Amino acid sequence: MPEEPDAERQEPVELSVVIPMYNEEEVLPALVSRVRPVLDALGVAHEVVAVDDGSVDRTAELLAAFRLGWPELRVVALRRNSGHQAALTAGLDRAAGAYVVSLDADLQDPPEKIPEMLALARAEGLDIVYGVRADRSSDTGFKRWTAGVYYRLMRRLAGPSVTAQAGDFRLLSRAAVEALKALPDQQRVYRLLVPWLGFPSGQVTYERAPRTAGRTKYPLGRMIRLAVDSVTGFSAAPLRIATWLGAGAFLVCLGLLVYTLTAFALGRTVPGWTSLFTGIVFIGAVQLICVGLLGEYVGRIYTAVQNRPTYFVRHDTAAIPSDAASSSEGPSGDGAVADVGPGGPRVPLPRR
């Protein structure tokens, strides 16, 4: 049976900390032991929104156990694994704080920097405070190189507002959160969306630590997917690249045509087989690249037209009036309505 909702809060929440997690049973004890003292020492009303992204290990069980002694811990459980950015979206959509900090569960980004972020935002009236990795020596050489390439590429395509070496560890004001919630994007990449808003921002630096426990949730395949989503979601440059490749291929074809006619006139058509074969292979490769680039954009259009929700919430342990009519009653809810992500309809769930 789902847990009973928390009692309705009597005071406004000043700070929400959103932590997406997927199969993080190994790191959860260390995460709680570091995050809770930091937030308790702040002396402000706060909540920790742990978004369980369809974990298949003991993550949900451990979260339920920690909640027994930590009333500020709030668990938002998704019905299936929807991905890191979708889980982050679910947390931002439901966070109630005047300021919202997003933090990964692996503790590579130090929660001890949260008070500094909050103090900077208050002192300078900032809507966004980025956590910037000043030292990534704990990462592998390959990871540092690919990260450098990614941020240089994003700054060229999406503009200089993209903060180099800033991941998903950041503080957002309520105004910034509401602006993000109003955006229609379904395949979200927050490290590009947040700078695009143009809100006043600052940064704090820190040394990136090794993962405390467990396995990375961003292997090479997901890193490539993130890069593709970043490029196709924020720039039409790949389409222009396809245009230039087509123009170059056309010029090569003209050159080959001149060569072919000359060889024919001189009676040397057989020796031209190598150049002909090379030309066909080259043109075929260019066409496949162009079709692939077009396919990425068509795929994004198809996803937008489908208008499917980014995520489904199975249950939320907090009792917030705005959620009462839309959140599901849990796996065995009778005639419940699933709460869905931005852009998605409220979907009636089947009775059981």
ZAMARGU-4260 file (C-alpha; in steps of 0.2 Angstrom, whole numbers, plus 5000, padded with zeros to 4 digits):
<rodrens>
0) 5000/5000/5000 | 5006/5018/4997 | 5012/5028/5011 | 5001/5040/5020 | 5004/5058/5013
5) 5013/5071/5024 | 5003/5083/5034 | 5000/5099/5026 | 5014/5112/5029 | 5011/5126/5041
10) 5024/5138/5035 | 5030/5142/5017 | 5045/5132/5011 | 5060/5142/5009 | 5071/5129/5000
15) 5068/5113/4990 | 5082/5101/4986 | 5077/5090/4971 | 5087/5074/4969 | 5083/5063/4954
20) 5089/5045/4958 | 5089/5028/4949 | 5095/5012/4957 | 5105/5022/4971 | 5103/5010/4985
25) 5122/5010/4988 | 5124/5029/4989 | 5108/5033/4998 | 5115/5031/5016 | 5130/5043/5012
30) 5118/5055/5003 | 5107/5057/5018 | 5121/5058/5031 | 5128/5073/5021 | 5113/5082/5015
35) 5103/5082/5031 | 5115/5091/5042 | 5118/5104/5029 | 5100/5108/5027 | 5096/5107/5046
40) 5110/5120/5049 | 5102/5132/5038 | 5088/5135/5050 | 5075/5138/5036 | 5060/5128/5031
45) 5065/5116/5018 | 5061/5100/5009 | 5071/5087/5000 | 5061/5080/4985 | 5069/5063/4981
50) 5062/5058/4963 | 5063/5039/4962 | 5065/5037/4943 | 5057/5019/4942 | 5072/5011/4952
55) 5072/4992/4952 | 5083/4990/4967 | 5080/4994/4985 | 5080/5013/4982 | 5061/5015/4986
60) 5063/5004/5001 | 5077/5014/5009 | 5068/5030/5005 | 5053/5024/5014 | 5064/5020/5029
65) 5073/5036/5029 | 5057/5046/5029 | 5052/5038/5046 | 5065/5049/5054 | 5066/5063/5042
70) 5050/5073/5040 | 5057/5085/5027 | 5061/5070/5015 | 5048/5069/5002 | 5047/5055/4989
75) 5040/5057/4972 | 5040/5040/4963 | 5038/5039/4944 | 5029/5024/4936 | 5043/5020/4925
80) 5061/5025/4921 | 5059/5041/4911 | 5077/5047/4911 | 5087/5059/4922 | 5081/5075/4914
85) 5063/5069/4915 | 5065/5065/4933 | 5073/5082/4936 | 5057/5090/4928 | 5046/5080/4939
90) 5055/5087/4954 | 5055/5105/4948 | 5037/5104/4944 | 5032/5098/4962 | 5045/5108/4972
95) 5037/5121/4983 | 5052/5131/4989 | 5055/5149/4986 | 5072/5143/4980 | 5075/5126/4972
100) 5092/5117/4971 | 5095/5102/4960 | 5108/5089/4965 | 5113/5072/4959 | 5113/5058/4971
105) 5131/5052/4967 | 5138/5066/4978 | 5151/5071/4965 | 5143/5088/4967 | 5145/5093/4986
110) 5129/5097/4995 | 5140/5108/5007 | 5139/5121/4994 | 5121/5124/4995 | 5122/5137/5009
115) 5134/5147/4999 | 5122/5146/4984 | 5108/5152/4994 | 5118/5166/5002 | 5124/5172/4986
120) 5107/5172/4978 | 5100/5182/4993 | 5114/5194/4994 | 5114/5199/4975 | 5096/5196/4971
125) 5101/5182/4958 | 5088/5170/4951 | 5101/5157/4946 | 5117/5151/4954 | 5127/5138/4945
130) 5139/5125/4953 | 5154/5126/4942 | 5167/5112/4942 | 5184/5121/4944 | 5193/5105/4946
135) 5188/5088/4937 | 5204/5079/4941 | 5194/5065/4949 | 5186/5061/4932 | 5195/5051/4919
140) 5205/5059/4905 | 5192/5053/4892 | 5178/5061/4902 | 5187/5077/4904 | 5191/5078/4886
145) 5173/5074/4880 | 5166/5087/4893 | 5177/5100/4886 | 5172/5096/4868 | 5154/5097/4873
150) 5154/5113/4882 | 5164/5122/4868 | 5152/5115/4855 | 5137/5121/4865 | 5144/5138/4868
155) 5146/5140/4849 | 5129/5133/4845 | 5118/5140/4860 | 5128/5156/4864 | 5141/5161/4877
160) 5127/5162/4890 | 5131/5143/4893 | 5142/5141/4908 | 5157/5130/4905 | 5158/5115/4916
165) 5141/5118/4924 | 5131/5103/4925 | 5114/5100/4934 | 5120/5106/4951 | 5112/5124/4952
170) 5100/5135/4962 | 5084/5142/4954 | 5073/5155/4961 | 5054/5153/4961 | 5053/5164/4946
175) 5065/5154/4936 | 5057/5138/4940 | 5040/5145/4935 | 5048/5151/4918 | 5055/5133/4915
180) 5038/5125/4919 | 5030/5136/4906 | 5041/5130/4892 | 5033/5118/4880 | 5049/5108/4877
185) 5048/5089/4880 | 5065/5083/4877 | 5073/5095/4890 | 5092/5098/4893 | 5092/5110/4908
190) 5111/5115/4906 | 5105/5124/4890 | 5088/5129/4894 | 5092/5137/4911 | 5105/5149/4903
195) 5093/5153/4889 | 5081/5161/4901 | 5092/5175/4903 | 5089/5178/4922 | 5102/5186/4933
200) 5115/5173/4938 | 5131/5169/4948 | 5141/5154/4951 | 5151/5145/4965 | 5165/5134/4961
205) 5170/5117/4969 | 5181/5102/4966 | 5172/5088/4958 | 5173/5072/4969 | 5173/5054/4963
210) 5157/5045/4964 | 5154/5039/4982 | 5146/5023/4978 | 5136/5013/4964 | 5138/5014/4946
215) 5137/5030/4934 | 5120/5033/4926 | 5128/5042/4912 | 5138/5029/4902 | 5145/5033/4884
220) 5128/5030/4875 | 5118/5042/4886 | 5132/5055/4885 | 5130/5054/4866 | 5111/5055/4867
225) 5113/5070/4878 | 5124/5078/4866 | 5113/5075/4851 | 5098/5081/4861 | 5107/5097/4865
230) 5113/5100/4847 | 5096/5097/4839 | 5086/5105/4853 | 5095/5122/4852 | 5102/5124/4835
235) 5098/5122/4817 | 5117/5121/4813 | 5117/5102/4808 | 5104/5106/4794 | 5115/5119/4788
240) 5130/5107/4788 | 5119/5095/4778 | 5116/5109/4765 | 5135/5113/4764 | 5139/5094/4762
245) 5126/5093/4748 | 5134/5108/4740 | 5152/5101/4741 | 5145/5084/4735 | 5138/5093/4720
250) 5154/5102/4716 | 5163/5085/4717 | 5150/5077/4705 | 5154/5092/4693 | 5172/5088/4693
255) 5169/5069/4691 | 5158/5073/4676 | 5171/5084/4668 | 5184/5070/4671 | 5172/5056/4664
260) 5169/5066/4648 | 5187/5070/4646 | 5192/5051/4648 | 5178/5046/4636 | 5184/5058/4623
265) 5202/5051/4625 | 5196/5033/4624 | 5202/5030/4642 | 5185/5025/4650 | 5191/5009/4659
270) 5205/5018/4670 | 5191/5029/4677 | 5183/5015/4687 | 5192/5020/4703 | 5186/5038/4703
275) 5169/5033/4698 | 5168/5020/4713 | 5175/5033/4724 | 5163/5046/4719 | 5148/5034/4721
280) 5154/5030/4739 | 5156/5048/4743 | 5139/5054/4737 | 5131/5039/4746 | 5140/5043/4762
285) 5135/5062/4761 | 5117/5057/4757 | 5116/5045/4772 | 5123/5059/4784 | 5110/5072/4778
290) 5096/5059/4779 | 5102/5055/4797 | 5102/5074/4802 | 5085/5077/4795 | 5079/5061/4804
295) 5084/5069/4820 | 5074/5084/4818 | 5059/5075/4811 | 5060/5064/4826 | 5059/5079/4837
300) 5044/5086/4827 | 5035/5068/4829 | 5038/5068/4847 | 5031/5086/4849 | 5016/5081/4839
305) 5012/5066/4849 | 5012/5077/4864 | 5015/5063/4876 | 5019/5067/4894 | 5037/5067/4900
310) 5033/5056/4915 | 5019/5048/4925 | 5019/5050/4944 | 5015/5034/4954 | 5014/5043/4971
315) 5020/5058/4980 | 5021/5058/4999 | 5017/5076/5001 | 4999/5082/5003 | 4999/5098/4992
320) 4981/5104/4988 | 4985/5107/4970 | 4990/5089/4968 | 4976/5082/4977 | 4964/5080/4962
325) 4977/5075/4950 | 4990/5063/4959 | 4987/5045/4958 | 4983/5035/4973 | 4997/5023/4970
330) 4998/5006/4961 | 4981/5000/4967 | 4972/5016/4966 | 4954/5014/4960 | 4949/5025/4946
335) 4964/5037/4950 | 4971/5050/4938 | 4989/5050/4934 | 4999/5066/4936 | 5009/5069/4921
340) 5023/5080/4915 | 5022/5096/4905 | 5012/5096/4889 | 5003/5080/4893 | 4985/5078/4897
345) 4978/5071/4913 | 4976/5052/4909 | 4963/5042/4918 | 4970/5026/4924 | 4961/5009/4922
350) 4951/5002/4937 | 4957/4987/4945
</rodrens>
